[in-house]
Structure formats: structure tokens, C-alpha cells
Amino acid sequence: MGVARQDGAQAGSQGAAGRSGPIRVVVAKPGLDGHDRGAKVIARALRDAGMEVIYTGLHQTPEQIVDTAIQEDADAIGLSILSGAHNTLFAKVIALLEERDAADIKVFGGGIIPEADIPPLKAQGVAEIFTPGATTASIVEWVRANVRSLAV
């Protein structure tokens, strides 16, 4: 599967960590889940907010997602999981990032994730979980505040 890049960033912006350019986010649909409307809405919202978004498409393995994030020099990975496999998929992505010395790539996600599963996911290293009803504005705001801020 290929990746589709959606550029909405301003060239030459400087990140908070001294990194130049826009915040780069990989948006991915891991596993067998075939519903991608929400992921596409989030990808567009992030792009419209000036971030560079790499959307991996459906049915990606954790290995493919981590490979893409490393190859694309991503600042964050946003996972959309509706299949119920969130505990397994988030854990695998986090473990692969650690194995590949890329644990600085923040992982966040959303989907149908029971409230009781959120604290253990965060304890494993998932930075934030957005559940149904989260606004695109709140997700954009969180990414700007917690991943890398764009210079004004």
C-alpha cells in the first residue's frame, strides 16, 4: 500500500524543538478495520491547520506504520482504531518505536475505545486517546500543544 501526502504547511516554519518545517503526522488505520472516514476527517483537519499529514490508508500493520513514520521523519503517529484491537495495536506500535530508537515519535489515537482501557494505554506510552465526540479543533489543539508547536 502506498502513502498519500497531504501538505498544508507553510515552508520555513520553525518547530519548538528547533526543527524546521511543519509538524509531520502519520495518520494510520491499523489492522482489519475498513472504516476510514474519521481518519480522513482528522487528516484533513490537521492539514488545514498547517501540518503535513501522511495518510497510510487501510489495513496497515504496525510494522508498516512505524516504517512510514521513521522514513517520513514524523513527529507523531495518529492511529484510528474501531476494531476493538486497540490494546494489541497500540502496544505493538509503541514497542516497535522503542526497538527502532524512535520513541520520540508521539503516538496518539482515537476510535471506539472503552474508558476503562484508556489509563492502561497511556501507561504504555500512548500520549492521548480521543473518543467519539472529540472535535477536530480539540485534536488539532492537542497536537499543536503536545507534539511540536509551529512558529507564528
Backbone as a printed PyTorch tensor [residue, N CA C, xyz], in Angstrom:
tensor([[[  0.8380,  -1.1700,   0.0000],
         [  0.0000,   0.0000,   0.0000],
         [  0.8870,   1.2390,   0.0000]],

        [[  0.4960,   2.2380,  -0.7550],
         [  1.2460,   3.4790,  -0.7910],
         [  0.7500,   4.4330,   0.2740]],

        [[  1.4590,   5.5480,   0.3750],
         [  1.0350,   6.5780,   1.3020],
         [  0.6740,   7.8170,   0.5170]],

        [[ -0.3050,   8.5360,   1.0090],
         [ -0.7150,   9.7670,   0.3590],
         [ -0.3070,  10.9270,   1.2410]],

        [[  0.4140,  11.8640,   0.6950],
         [  0.8600,  13.0130,   1.4580],
         [ -0.1080,  14.1600,   1.2220]],

        [[ -0.4750,  14.8070,   2.3180],
         [ -1.3340,  15.9870,   2.2440],
         [ -0.5690,  17.1350,   2.8670]],

        [[ -0.0640,  18.0580,   2.0500],
         [  0.7150,  19.1730,   2.5540],
         [ -0.1800,  20.3890,   2.7180]],

        [[ -0.1580,  20.9430,   3.9030],
         [ -0.8870,  22.1680,   4.1450],
         [ -0.0270,  23.1360,   4.9210]],

        [[  1.2520,  22.8670,   4.9640],
         [  2.1290,  23.6370,   5.8320],
         [  2.7770,  24.7890,   5.1080]],

        [[  3.1970,  25.7440,   5.9050],
         [  3.9330,  26.8690,   5.3800],
         [  5.4110,  26.5150,   5.4090]],

        [[  6.0780,  26.7390,   4.3180],
         [  7.5080,  26.4450,   4.2670],
         [  8.2530,  27.3890,   5.1910]],

        [[  9.2740,  26.8610,   5.8060],
         [ 10.1490,  27.6900,   6.6060],
         [  9.7120,  27.9060,   8.0400]],

        [[  8.6190,  27.3070,   8.4740],
         [  8.2380,  27.4840,   9.8760],
         [  9.2000,  26.7020,  10.7490]],

        [[  9.3950,  27.1640,  11.9600],
         [ 10.3790,  26.5710,  12.8600],
         [  9.6680,  25.9160,  14.0270]],

        [[  9.9500,  24.6570,  14.2730],
         [  9.3490,  23.9380,  15.3870],
         [  9.9450,  24.3270,  16.7180]],

        [[  9.2260,  24.0100,  17.7870],
         [  9.6600,  24.3760,  19.1320],
         [ 10.9830,  23.7170,  19.4850]],

        [[ 11.2290,  22.5390,  18.9770],
         [ 12.4560,  21.8280,  19.3000],
         [ 13.5920,  22.2300,  18.3670]],

        [[ 13.4120,  23.3090,  17.6030],
         [ 14.4440,  23.7540,  16.6950],
         [ 14.3790,  23.0670,  15.3460]],

        [[ 13.4190,  22.2050,  15.1840],
         [ 13.2320,  21.5110,  13.9180],
         [ 12.5110,  22.4220,  12.9570]],

        [[ 12.9930,  22.4870,  11.7630],
         [ 12.3750,  23.3770,  10.8030],
         [ 11.2600,  22.6520,  10.0530]],

        [[ 10.2820,  23.4200,   9.6550],
         [  9.1760,  22.8650,   8.8860],
         [  7.9570,  22.5850,   9.7390]],

        [[  6.9290,  22.1080,   9.0890],
         [  5.6620,  21.8540,   9.7850],
         [  5.7160,  20.6040,  10.6580]],

        [[  4.7730,  20.5210,  11.5700],
         [  4.5800,  19.2800,  12.3210],
         [  4.2090,  18.2070,  11.3080]],

        [[  4.8230,  17.0430,  11.4280],
         [  4.5660,  15.9270,  10.4970],
         [  3.8680,  14.8080,  11.2540]],

        [[  2.6800,  14.4380,  10.7740],
         [  1.8720,  13.4260,  11.4440],
         [  1.5180,  12.3110,  10.4650]],

        [[  1.8060,  11.0820,  10.8580],
         [  1.3410,   9.9250,  10.1160],
         [ -0.0230,   9.5470,  10.6940]],

        [[ -1.0400,   9.4940,   9.8590],
         [ -2.3700,   9.0450,  10.2680],
         [ -2.5630,   7.6600,   9.6640]],

        [[ -2.8720,   6.6890,  10.5200],
         [ -2.8830,   5.2970,  10.0720],
         [ -4.1120,   4.5450,  10.5600]],

        [[ -4.5150,   3.5660,   9.7810],
         [ -5.6090,   2.6490,  10.0970],
         [ -5.0200,   1.2430,  10.2040]],

        [[ -4.6220,   0.8460,  11.4090],
         [ -4.0190,  -0.4870,  11.5490],
         [ -5.0550,  -1.6000,  11.5800]],

        [[ -4.6040,  -2.7830,  11.2530],
         [ -5.4470,  -3.9630,  11.3920],
         [ -6.4820,  -4.1050,  10.3030]],

        [[ -7.5310,  -4.8250,  10.6360],
         [ -8.5360,  -5.2050,   9.6440],
         [ -9.6890,  -4.2250,   9.5190]],

        [[ -9.6860,  -3.1880,  10.3210],
         [-10.7420,  -2.1830,  10.2980],
         [-10.8040,  -1.5320,   8.9120]],

        [[-11.9770,  -1.5030,   8.3210],
         [-12.1250,  -0.9440,   6.9810],
         [-12.8400,   0.3830,   6.9320]],

        [[-13.1120,   0.9930,   8.0700],
         [-13.8430,   2.2570,   8.1130],
         [-12.8430,   3.3940,   8.2940]],

        [[-12.6670,   4.2360,   7.2820],
         [-11.6310,   5.2580,   7.3590],
         [-12.1280,   6.6890,   7.2770]],

        [[-13.4210,   6.9030,   7.3310],
         [-13.9400,   8.2720,   7.2060],
         [-13.3770,   9.1720,   8.3070]],

        [[-13.4030,   8.6990,   9.5570],
         [-12.8940,   9.5060,  10.6690],
         [-11.4270,   9.8460,  10.5090]],

        [[-10.6330,   8.8740,  10.0900],
         [ -9.2020,   9.1160,   9.8940],
         [ -8.9810,  10.1740,   8.8130]],

        [[ -9.7690,  10.1220,   7.7700],
         [ -9.6370,  11.1120,   6.6970],
         [-10.0620,  12.4990,   7.1640]],

        [[-11.0900,  12.5680,   8.0030],
         [-11.5270,  13.8570,   8.5520],
         [-10.4150,  14.4570,   9.4150]],

        [[ -9.8010,  13.6330,  10.2580],
         [ -8.7120,  14.1070,  11.1180],
         [ -7.5080,  14.5130,  10.2670]],

        [[ -7.1700,  13.7120,   9.2730],
         [ -6.0470,  14.0470,   8.3920],
         [ -6.2680,  15.4070,   7.7390]],

        [[ -7.4610,  15.6530,   7.2640],
         [ -7.7570,  16.9360,   6.6180],
         [ -7.7040,  18.0790,   7.6190]],

        [[ -8.2370,  17.8790,   8.8190],
         [ -8.2150,  18.9340,   9.8390],
         [ -6.7760,  19.3030,  10.2130]],

        [[ -5.9220,  18.3010,  10.3720],
         [ -4.5210,  18.5640,  10.6900],
         [ -3.8420,  19.2950,   9.5370]],

        [[ -4.1060,  18.8600,   8.3320],
         [ -3.5370,  19.5140,   7.1500],
         [ -4.0090,  20.9550,   7.0490]],

        [[ -5.3060,  21.1700,   7.2550],
         [ -5.8550,  22.5210,   7.1720],
         [ -5.2970,  23.4300,   8.2600]],

        [[ -4.8000,  22.8290,   9.3440],
         [ -4.1950,  23.5880,  10.4410],
         [ -2.7040,  23.8490,  10.1970]],

        [[ -2.2050,  23.4720,   9.0290],
         [ -0.8240,  23.7680,   8.6740],
         [  0.1660,  22.6560,   8.9130]],

        [[ -0.3280,  21.4800,   9.2370],
         [  0.5710,  20.3510,   9.4620],
         [  0.7300,  19.5460,   8.1810]],

        [[  1.7990,  18.7740,   8.1200],
         [  1.9930,  17.8660,   6.9920],
         [  1.4980,  16.5050,   7.4370]],

        [[  0.5990,  15.9310,   6.6560],
         [ -0.0390,  14.6680,   7.0240],
         [  0.2990,  13.6070,   5.9970]],

        [[  0.7090,  12.4640,   6.4860],
         [  0.9540,  11.3040,   5.6400],
         [ -0.0930,  10.2700,   6.0300]],

        [[ -1.0590,  10.0180,   5.1550],
         [ -2.1180,   9.0480,   5.4350],
         [ -1.7270,   7.7190,   4.8080]],

        [[ -1.6690,   6.6680,   5.6210],
         [ -1.1650,   5.3810,   5.1380],
         [ -2.2000,   4.5330,   4.4330]],

        [[ -3.4670,   4.8470,   4.5850],
         [ -4.5010,   4.0090,   4.0060],
         [ -4.9130,   2.9060,   4.9600]],

        [[ -5.7810,   2.0430,   4.4820],
         [ -6.3720,   0.9730,   5.2900],
         [ -5.4410,  -0.2290,   5.4570]],

        [[ -5.7240,  -1.0100,   6.4740],
         [ -5.1510,  -2.3470,   6.6820],
         [ -3.6340,  -2.3600,   6.8150]],

        [[ -3.0970,  -1.4070,   7.5520],
         [ -1.6540,  -1.3300,   7.7450],
         [ -1.2400,  -2.1600,   8.9580]],

        [[ -0.0910,  -2.7730,   8.8690],
         [  0.4610,  -3.4820,  10.0250],
         [  1.1980,  -2.4690,  10.8950]],

        [[  1.3900,  -2.7780,  12.1750],
         [  2.2030,  -1.8780,  12.9990],
         [  3.5900,  -1.6430,  12.4070]],

        [[  4.1770,  -2.6720,  11.8180],
         [  5.4960,  -2.5260,  11.1980],
         [  5.4570,  -1.5170,  10.0510]],

        [[  4.4400,  -1.5930,   9.2170],
         [  4.3180,  -0.6390,   8.1020],
         [  4.1440,   0.7890,   8.6140]],

        [[  3.3620,   0.9390,   9.6590],
         [  3.1080,   2.2670,  10.2240],
         [  4.3950,   2.8610,  10.7890]],

        [[  5.1240,   2.0740,  11.5620],
         [  6.3690,   2.5580,  12.1530],
         [  7.4000,   2.8270,  11.0580]],

        [[  7.5030,   1.9580,  10.0640],
         [  8.4210,   2.1950,   8.9470],
         [  8.1110,   3.5260,   8.2690]],

        [[  6.8350,   3.7770,   8.0100],
         [  6.4270,   5.0240,   7.3610],
         [  6.8010,   6.2180,   8.2280]],

        [[  6.5110,   6.1470,   9.5180],
         [  6.8070,   7.2670,  10.4180],
         [  8.3000,   7.5780,  10.4460]],

        [[  9.1290,   6.5490,  10.4780],
         [ 10.5750,   6.7640,  10.5010],
         [ 11.0540,   7.3060,   9.1590]],

        [[ 10.6090,   6.7060,   8.0660],
         [ 11.0280,   7.1510,   6.7350],
         [ 10.5930,   8.5880,   6.4520]],

        [[  9.4230,   8.9610,   6.9510],
         [  8.8800,  10.3000,   6.7020],
         [  9.3120,  11.3180,   7.7590]],

        [[ 10.1520,  10.9000,   8.7040],
         [ 10.6290,  11.7760,   9.7690],
         [  9.4580,  12.4280,  10.5020]],

        [[  8.4780,  11.6120,  10.8560],
         [  7.2630,  12.1060,  11.5060],
         [  7.5250,  12.5010,  12.9460]],

        [[  6.7580,  13.4690,  13.3940],
         [  6.7790,  13.8870,  14.7960],
         [  5.7840,  13.0860,  15.6210]],

        [[  4.7450,  12.5710,  14.9550],
         [  3.6860,  11.8550,  15.6730],
         [  3.0180,  10.8510,  14.7570]],

        [[  2.3880,   9.8660,  15.4090],
         [  1.5550,   8.8850,  14.7170],
         [  0.1770,   8.9670,  15.3490]],

        [[ -0.8280,   9.1360,  14.5120],
         [ -2.2130,   9.1120,  14.9730],
         [ -2.8750,   7.8490,  14.4550]],

        [[ -3.3020,   6.9790,  15.3620],
         [ -3.9410,   5.7190,  14.9790],
         [ -5.4520,   5.8270,  15.1380]],

        [[ -6.1700,   5.3690,  14.1520],
         [ -7.6250,   5.2920,  14.2210],
         [ -7.9990,   3.8210,  14.2880]],

        [[ -8.6080,   3.4300,  15.4250],
         [ -8.9030,   2.0130,  15.6390],
         [-10.3510,   1.8500,  16.0790]],

        [[-11.1170,   1.1670,  15.2550],
         [-12.5230,   0.9060,  15.5620],
         [-12.7910,  -0.5800,  15.7430]],

        [[-11.7730,  -1.4040,  15.5860],
         [-11.9540,  -2.8580,  15.5220],
         [-11.9860,  -3.5570,  16.8750]],

        [[-11.6270,  -2.8460,  17.9420],
         [-11.5430,  -3.4850,  19.2450],
         [-10.1650,  -4.0400,  19.5520]],

        [[ -9.2320,  -3.9030,  18.6320],
         [ -7.8770,  -4.4350,  18.8270],
         [ -6.9100,  -3.3610,  19.3240]],

        [[ -7.4430,  -2.3110,  19.9360],
         [ -6.6130,  -1.1680,  20.3300],
         [ -5.5060,  -1.5370,  21.3110]],

        [[ -5.7790,  -2.4090,  22.2800],
         [ -4.7370,  -2.7620,  23.2510],
         [ -3.5300,  -3.3990,  22.5670]],

        [[ -3.7800,  -4.3090,  21.6670],
         [ -2.7110,  -5.0040,  20.9450],
         [ -1.9860,  -4.0780,  19.9680]],

        [[ -2.7530,  -3.3080,  19.1870],
         [ -2.1550,  -2.4930,  18.1290],
         [ -1.3470,  -1.3220,  18.6820]],

        [[ -1.8760,  -0.6180,  19.6650],
         [ -1.1010,   0.4780,  20.2620],
         [  0.1830,  -0.0560,  20.8860]],

        [[  0.0760,  -1.1670,  21.6340],
         [  1.2540,  -1.7390,  22.3010],
         [  2.3230,  -2.1220,  21.2830]],

        [[  1.9230,  -2.7030,  20.1720],
         [  2.8820,  -3.1230,  19.1470],
         [  3.5750,  -1.9190,  18.5080]],

        [[  2.8210,  -0.8620,  18.2110],
         [  3.4190,   0.3350,  17.6190],
         [  4.4210,   0.9620,  18.5920]],

        [[  4.0410,   1.0930,  19.8570],
         [  4.9370,   1.6590,  20.8740],
         [  6.2140,   0.8070,  20.9910]],

        [[  6.0520,  -0.5110,  21.0520],
         [  7.2110,  -1.4070,  21.1780],
         [  8.1400,  -1.2850,  19.9720]],

        [[  7.5730,  -1.2220,  18.7790],
         [  8.4000,  -1.0980,  17.5760],
         [  9.1440,   0.2330,  17.5440]],

        [[  8.5000,   1.3010,  17.9660],
         [  9.1790,   2.5950,  18.0200],
         [ 10.3600,   2.5350,  18.9810]],

        [[ 10.1560,   1.9000,  20.1270],
         [ 11.2430,   1.7660,  21.0990],
         [ 12.3770,   0.9170,  20.5360]],

        [[ 12.0470,  -0.1990,  19.8890],
         [ 13.0640,  -1.0790,  19.2930],
         [ 13.8920,  -0.3700,  18.2450]],

        [[ 13.2780,   0.5590,  17.5440],
         [ 13.9420,   1.2350,  16.4250],
         [ 14.4830,   2.6070,  16.8170]],

        [[ 14.6510,   2.8280,  18.1140],
         [ 15.1780,   4.0960,  18.6260],
         [ 14.3890,   5.3020,  18.0970]],

        [[ 13.0900,   5.1520,  18.0530],
         [ 12.2250,   6.2290,  17.5640],
         [ 11.1220,   6.5410,  18.5690]],

        [[ 11.4050,   6.3170,  19.8410],
         [ 10.3930,   6.5460,  20.8760],
         [ 10.0460,   8.0200,  21.0400]],

        [[ 10.8030,   8.9090,  20.3930],
         [ 10.4780,  10.3310,  20.4380],
         [  9.2730,  10.6660,  19.5540]],

        [[  8.8450,   9.7330,  18.7170],
         [  7.6410,   9.9360,  17.9010],
         [  6.4350,   9.6900,  18.8020]],

        [[  5.6490,  10.7400,  19.0230],
         [  4.4790,  10.6080,  19.9050],
         [  3.3900,   9.8130,  19.2170]],

        [[  2.7090,   8.9960,  20.0020],
         [  1.5970,   8.1900,  19.4940],
         [  0.3270,   8.6460,  20.1840]],

        [[ -0.6730,   8.9580,  19.3740],
         [ -1.9940,   9.2850,  19.8920],
         [ -3.0030,   8.5590,  19.0300]],

        [[ -4.2420,   8.5500,  19.4500],
         [ -5.2130,   7.8350,  18.6460],
         [ -6.6240,   8.0840,  19.0770]],

        [[ -7.4960,   7.4030,  18.3740],
         [ -8.9070,   7.5350,  18.6740],
         [ -9.6820,   6.3980,  18.0660]],

        [[-10.9540,   6.4000,  18.4120],
         [-11.8390,   5.3700,  17.9070],
         [-12.7560,   4.8840,  19.0030]],

        [[-13.2380,   3.6810,  18.8220],
         [-14.1300,   3.0680,  19.8030],
         [-13.2540,   2.3890,  20.8530]],

        [[-12.9080,   3.1500,  21.8690],
         [-12.0080,   2.6650,  22.9090],
         [-12.6950,   2.8740,  24.2520]],

        [[-12.9810,   1.8010,  24.9730],
         [-13.6580,   1.9390,  26.2670],
         [-12.8460,   2.7900,  27.2420]],

        [[-13.5570,   3.6010,  28.0280],
         [-12.9100,   4.4640,  29.0190],
         [-11.9570,   3.6700,  29.9200]],

        [[-12.3330,   2.4550,  30.2940],
         [-11.5030,   1.6440,  31.1890],
         [-10.1670,   1.2610,  30.5550]],

        [[-10.0790,   1.2620,  29.2350],
         [ -8.8320,   0.8930,  28.5490],
         [ -7.8750,   2.0690,  28.3850]],

        [[ -8.3570,   3.2840,  28.5900],
         [ -7.5200,   4.4580,  28.3340],
         [ -6.3560,   4.5840,  29.3150]],

        [[ -6.5580,   4.4780,  30.6380],
         [ -5.3950,   4.5980,  31.5410],
         [ -4.2860,   3.5710,  31.2640]],

        [[ -4.6150,   2.2840,  31.0290],
         [ -3.5210,   1.3500,  30.7060],
         [ -2.8040,   1.6930,  29.3920]],

        [[ -3.5350,   2.2010,  28.4070],
         [ -2.8940,   2.5970,  27.1470],
         [ -1.9320,   3.7600,  27.3890]],

        [[ -2.3590,   4.7200,  28.1880],
         [ -1.4830,   5.8550,  28.4920],
         [ -0.2620,   5.3980,  29.2900]],

        [[ -0.4490,   4.4380,  30.1830],
         [  0.6750,   3.9070,  30.9650],
         [  1.7020,   3.2160,  30.0580]],

        [[  1.2350,   2.6750,  28.9300],
         [  2.1410,   2.0180,  27.9710],
         [  2.8700,   3.0150,  27.0910]],

        [[  2.4360,   4.2770,  27.1060],
         [  3.1160,   5.2830,  26.3030],
         [  2.2670,   5.9780,  25.2600]],

        [[  0.9790,   5.6590,  25.1780],
         [  0.1010,   6.3830,  24.2550],
         [ -0.1270,   7.7650,  24.8590]],

        [[  0.1820,   8.8040,  24.1070],
         [  0.1490,  10.1620,  24.6520],
         [ -1.2730,  10.6690,  24.8960]],

        [[ -2.2060,  10.3280,  24.0100],
         [ -3.5910,  10.7810,  24.1720],
         [ -4.5250,   9.8830,  23.3890]],

        [[ -5.7420,   9.7510,  23.9110],
         [ -6.7980,   8.9880,  23.2440],
         [ -8.0030,   9.9090,  23.0780]],

        [[ -8.5240,   9.9560,  21.8740],
         [ -9.7270,  10.7350,  21.5760],
         [-10.8620,   9.7570,  21.2930]],

        [[-11.9470,   9.9320,  22.0060],
         [-13.0910,   9.0400,  21.8490],
         [-14.1560,   9.7230,  20.9940]],

        [[-15.1940,   8.9810,  20.5800],
         [-16.2420,   9.5800,  19.7560],
         [-16.7960,  10.8520,  20.4100]],

        [[-16.9590,  11.8610,  19.6010],
         [-17.4430,  13.1440,  20.0880],
         [-16.3440,  14.1810,  20.2130]],

        [[-15.0880,  13.7420,  20.1790],
         [-13.9840,  14.7110,  20.2130],
         [-14.0540,  15.5640,  18.9530]],

        [[-13.8340,  16.8460,  19.1010],
         [-13.8940,  17.7310,  17.9410],
         [-12.5550,  17.7520,  17.2110]],

        [[-12.6070,  18.0620,  15.9390],
         [-11.3590,  18.1960,  15.1890],
         [-10.5300,  19.3370,  15.7780]],

        [[-11.1830,  20.3900,  16.2430],
         [-10.4580,  21.5140,  16.8420],
         [ -9.6970,  21.0700,  18.0870]],

        [[-10.3050,  20.2170,  18.9200],
         [ -9.6180,  19.7670,  20.1380],
         [ -8.4230,  18.8860,  19.7890]],

        [[ -8.5290,  18.1060,  18.7370],
         [ -7.4130,  17.2470,  18.3210],
         [ -6.2790,  18.0980,  17.7650]],

        [[ -6.6050,  19.0620,  16.9080],
         [ -5.5920,  19.9710,  16.3680],
         [ -4.8990,  20.7190,  17.5030]],

        [[ -5.6840,  21.2240,  18.4440],
         [ -5.1210,  21.9540,  19.5820],
         [ -4.1800,  21.0640,  20.3940]],

        [[ -4.5880,  19.8170,  20.6250],
         [ -3.7390,  18.9050,  21.3840],
         [ -2.4210,  18.6450,  20.6460]],

        [[ -2.4950,  18.3840,  19.3480],
         [ -1.2710,  18.1190,  18.5810],
         [ -0.3430,  19.3330,  18.6380]],

        [[ -0.8850,  20.5050,  18.4360],
         [ -0.0390,  21.7250,  18.4890],
         [  0.6160,  21.8910,  19.8590]],

        [[ -0.1190,  21.6190,  20.9140],
         [  0.3920,  21.8330,  22.2730],
         [  1.3430,  20.7440,  22.7310]],

        [[  1.2000,  19.5360,  22.2000],
         [  1.9300,  18.4060,  22.7500],
         [  2.9330,  17.7450,  21.8210]],

        [[  2.8760,  18.0520,  20.5560],
         [  3.8280,  17.4160,  19.6420],
         [  4.9650,  18.3880,  19.3450]],

        [[  4.6770,  19.4110,  18.6530],
         [  5.6680,  20.4150,  18.3000],
         [  4.8820,  21.6250,  17.8480]],

        [[  5.1410,  22.7660,  18.4160],
         [  4.3560,  23.9320,  18.0160],
         [  4.9780,  24.6110,  16.8060]],

        [[  4.1090,  25.1210,  15.9550],
         [  4.5630,  25.8670,  14.7780],
         [  4.8710,  27.3020,  15.1810]],

        [[  5.8870,  27.8670,  14.6010],
         [  6.1740,  29.2730,  14.8320],
         [  5.0940,  30.1060,  14.1700]],

        [[  4.8040,  31.2210,  14.7560],
         [  3.7580,  32.1000,  14.1960],
         [  4.3780,  33.0600,  13.2300]]])
